[in-house]
């Protein structure tokens, strides 16, 4: 899990040139209709909190992935702290459980983040900043 967090942090540093500025939003457009936004919602000396969401006007909400990620600058790691409004993740879950989460749910959302960041880097998306 630590190596994955370090990889995600490195990818964020390549994508976001100024990740310590609060209330900054970067939009990544890939193709004609695929748009993602990374919004810096909180920034402190050692951490930054980001919201990542897919934006598409005609898609229903359940088809728009969204997650909250915390960057730990001192440890140089990134971690998904919430995904699809699920709240914080435990390191692991017993299975079966009442919310039907996988045993390694936290790891899997961080893998999804790594794949998404890798996709963005390979597509060389156009970055548009908003205030």
DAVEN-V811361 format. One record per residue. N is the residue number from 1. RES is the residue in one small letter. SS is DSSP state (helix for helix, strand for strand, loop for the rest). PHI is phi as a letter, one per 40 degrees, with the letter a starting at -180 (* if undefined). PSI is psi in degrees with one decimal (NA if undefined). Layout:
n | res | ss | phi | psi
N | RES | SS | PHI | PSI
N | RES | SS | PHI | PSI
This chain:
n | res | ss | phi | psi
1 | x | loop | * | -34.5
2 | x | helix | c | -42.3
3 | x | helix | c | -38.1
4 | x | helix | c | -42.3
5 | x | helix | c | -39.0
6 | x | helix | c | -41.4
7 | x | helix | c | -47.3
8 | x | helix | c | -40.3
9 | x | helix | c | -45.1
10 | x | helix | c | -42.4
11 | x | helix | c | -42.5
12 | x | helix | c | -39.6
13 | x | helix | c | -30.2
14 | x | helix | c | -34.0
15 | x | helix | c | -41.6
16 | x | loop | b | 105.6
17 | x | loop | c | -23.7
18 | x | loop | b | 71.6
19 | x | loop | c | 3.5
20 | x | loop | b | 13.8
21 | x | loop | b | 116.4
22 | x | loop | c | 148.6
23 | x | loop | g | 33.5
24 | x | loop | b | 141.4
25 | x | strand | b | 131.2
26 | x | strand | b | 131.6
27 | x | strand | b | 133.2
28 | x | strand | b | 117.3
29 | x | strand | b | 123.4
30 | x | strand | b | 114.2
31 | x | loop | g | -159.6
32 | x | loop | c | -33.8
33 | x | loop | b | -5.7
34 | x | strand | c | 118.9
35 | x | strand | b | 130.2
36 | x | strand | b | 149.1
37 | x | strand | b | 135.1
38 | x | strand | b | 118.5
39 | x | strand | b | 128.4
40 | x | strand | c | 109.0
41 | x | strand | c | -23.8
42 | x | strand | a | 138.5
43 | x | strand | a | 129.2
44 | x | loop | b | -176.6
45 | x | loop | c | -43.0
46 | x | loop | b | -8.5
47 | x | strand | a | 154.8
48 | x | strand | b | 143.0
49 | x | strand | b | 130.4
50 | x | strand | b | 147.2
51 | x | strand | b | 129.5
52 | x | strand | b | 129.6
53 | x | strand | a | 149.2
54 | x | strand | c | 135.1
55 | x | strand | b | 123.0
56 | x | loop | a | 116.2
57 | x | loop | d | -38.3
58 | x | loop | c | -5.8
59 | x | loop | c | 142.8
60 | x | loop | c | 158.0
61 | x | helix | d | -37.3
62 | x | helix | c | -12.1
63 | x | helix | b | 10.6
64 | x | loop | b | 95.1
65 | x | loop | d | 142.2
66 | x | strand | a | 142.9
67 | x | strand | a | 158.4
68 | x | strand | b | 131.7
69 | x | strand | b | 139.6
70 | x | strand | b | 129.7
71 | x | strand | c | 128.6
72 | x | strand | b | 99.9
73 | x | loop | c | -35.7
74 | x | loop | c | -36.9
75 | x | loop | c | -9.8
76 | x | loop | f | 51.5
77 | x | strand | b | 154.8
78 | x | strand | b | 143.4
79 | x | strand | a | 134.5
80 | x | strand | c | 123.0
81 | x | strand | b | -16.3
82 | x | strand | a | 145.9
83 | x | strand | a | 131.6
84 | x | loop | f | 41.3
85 | x | loop | f | 35.2
86 | x | loop | c | -14.0
87 | x | loop | g | -171.1
88 | x | loop | c | 149.2
89 | x | loop | b | 141.2
90 | x | loop | c | 157.1
91 | x | loop | d | -35.3
92 | x | loop | a | 163.1
93 | x | loop | b | 147.9
94 | x | loop | c | 154.9
95 | x | loop | b | 131.4
96 | x | loop | c | 161.7
97 | x | loop | b | 167.3
98 | x | loop | c | -29.4
99 | x | loop | c | 3.1
100 | x | loop | f | 40.8
101 | x | loop | c | 148.1
102 | x | loop | c | 158.1
103 | x | loop | d | -39.8
104 | x | loop | b | 40.4
105 | x | helix | d | -43.7
106 | x | helix | c | -44.5
107 | x | helix | c | -42.3
108 | x | helix | c | -38.2
109 | x | helix | c | -32.4
110 | x | helix | c | -31.6
111 | x | helix | c | -43.6
112 | x | helix | d | -43.4
113 | x | helix | c | -44.0
114 | x | helix | c | -43.0
115 | x | helix | c | -39.6
116 | x | helix | c | -43.5
117 | x | helix | c | -39.7
118 | x | helix | c | -42.5
119 | x | helix | d | -47.2
120 | x | helix | c | -41.6
121 | x | helix | c | -36.8
122 | x | helix | c | -31.1
123 | x | helix | c | -12.8
124 | x | loop | f | 60.7
125 | x | loop | c | 154.0
126 | x | strand | c | 128.2
127 | x | strand | c | 125.7
128 | x | strand | b | 120.3
129 | x | strand | c | 144.3
130 | x | strand | b | 153.0
131 | x | loop | c | NA
